[in-house]
Amino acid sequence: MLGTNPLQAVAALILIFLVGTVQADEVQATLFDFSKPDVAKQWQTVNDGVMGGVSDGRVRITDKGIMEFYGTLSLENNGGFASVRSGSLPMGLKDGDVIVARPRGDGREYYLNLRVPTFRIAFSYRASFETKAGEWQEVKVPVKELQATSFGRPVKNAGPVEASKVNSIGFLLADKKAGPFKLEVEWIKVSRAAADE
């Protein structure tokens, strides 16, 4: 029940309207729902073994419909990274989109990676996010904020990611801390303004 003060009543109605407007002006679409059959076939790991390292990163989908990216990070033989990524698929991203994921981590820092077709080696656009050990989080990363990298180093003059060209998404661990790791992901979505639909 709204208060008897007319100004409070009007303010409350405006607040209700604004909350409804924010929700109505934003829509989300699911990119990956790990409870769906055969989704595991769309994901693979790429670790530092491609450069002589010995890190062991693996991926599996649990019976609860959660993707688990897990293993052991090693710094031996100039290694130090483990990653998991989707195969090449049309993502349908647009400029202004925000990637939204629901991970549960181990307290380590991970990267969200987006890939586009390119002749550059080990090239991706990435943004880091911190996890809280054992806690589910909702991570939001605007596509325009991802930075171009190659072999983990910034690529100057690469320009921003062209959202429409993104054909792979994934996660990377490269925090220079040897030892076991596990990142669980329930789903990955894209959020955009309703006017862009």
N, C-alpha and C positions, 0 to 999 in steps of 0.2 A: 504494500500500500504506500503511495506517495505521500510525502509530508504535507502538512496543512499550509506551510509557507508557500505562497505562489511561486516565488523565485526558486526555491528548492525543487518544487515540482517540475518547473520548466527545465531546470538544469538536469534533473534526472532523466527527463524525456529526451533531451539532446544527447546525453551520454548513451542511452539505450540505442538511439538512432545511429550514433557514430560507431558503436561497437558492431551493430548489424551491417553498416556500410562497409567497414573494413573487411568483415568476413565475406560479404557478397562480392567485393571487388577483387578478391583473390581466389584462384582455383588451383587445385593440385591434381596432377596426373601421376600414376604409378609407373616408374621405369622398371623396377624389379621388385617382385613380391616373392620372397624365397620359400613361401609355402606352396607355390605352384609346381606341378610335376615338370620334370625335365629341365628346370631352371639351372641345375648344376652343370648341365652340358654346355651352358653358355659362358662358363667361367673357367679360368686357368691361372696358374701361378707362373710368375717369371721372377727368378731369384738371381743373386749375384754370381751364380755358377756360370752364367753367360760371359762373365769377365774373369773367371778363375776362382771366385769365392766359394765358400762352402756353407752359406746360410741355407736353412731348410725351412721353406715356407710352404704350407699346404692349405688346401681348401676342401670343405665338405659342407653338405647341407644336412642339418640334424633332422631327426624325426619330429621336431617341434617347428620345422619350417624356418630355421635360422641358419644363415651362412656363417660358418666359422673359418676365419683366416688365422692360422696358428702355426707354430713351429719354433725354431730357434734361430736367432740372429747371431751371426759370427762376423768378427772383424778380421779373421785370418785371410791370408792371400789377397790382401787389398780389397776384401769384400766389404759387406756392411749394409746390404739391403735385401728386402724380401717384398714381393708385391703380388697382388691378385687383381685380375682385370677381366672384364667381359670381352667376348669376342667382338668382331666388327659387326655392329648392328646400327641401323638408323635410329638415332635418339630423338629426332624431331625437336631439338632445342631451338630456342629463339633468344635474340638479344634481350637482356633484361630478366631472363629466367634465374631462378634460385634453385640450386640443388639442395634437397632436404633428405637427410638420412637419419636412421635410428640405430646407432651403434651402442654396444656395451664393451668397453675396453678394459685395459689393465693398468691404467694410469700413465701410459706412454703417449708420446706424440706421434700421430700418424698424418699422412697426407691423403687428400682426395685428389685423384688424377683424372684428367680428361685428355683424350687423344683425338687427333685429327689426321687424315691422310697426309703424309709428308715424306720427303726424301731424307730428312734429317734423322740422324741415328739417336736412339734413346731420348726422343723428344716427347714432351707432354706439357700440359698446363696443370699446375698444382697449387694447392692451398693447404696449409697445415691446420690441424685441430687437436686440441688436448682431450684426452679421455680421463674419466674418473673411474678408478678401479672398482669393478663390479656394479657400476651404475649405468642404467639405460639413459641415453641422452638424445636430444634432437639437435642435430648439427645442420646449420643453414649456411650455405656458401653461394653468394651471388656469382654467376658464371663470369661476369666481367672482372672479378677480383682475382681470378686465378692467374698465376705468373708462368710465363714460358720458361722451360728448363730443358737442358740436355745434359745427361750424365750428372744430374743433380745440381747443375750450375745455371744461374740465370742466363737467358739468351737475350742479348741486347738487340733492339730494333726488330724483334719478332712480331711486335704488334699484339693487340688483344686477341683472345680466342674468337674465332668465327663460329658462333654457337651452332649454326645450321650444318657445319661440317663435322661436328663431334660425332664419332662413331664408336667410342669405347669409353668406359668409365671404370675406375678401380681405386684401390687403396694401396698405400706404400708405407713401409716402416724403414726408416733410415736414421735413427736417432743416436747412432754410434754407441749403443749400450748392448753389449753382448748378453745373450741369455734368452730364455723362453718368452714367448709372447702369445697373446690371443686377442683377436678383435672379432666380436660377433656383430652381425648386421641383420636386422629384422626386415627392413625394406629400404628402398631408395625411390624418392619421388622428385618431381619437378613442380615448382610453384611459380605461377605467373599471374599477371594482372588479367582480370576477366576480359578486359577490352582487347587483349591480344589473342583471345581464343578464336 
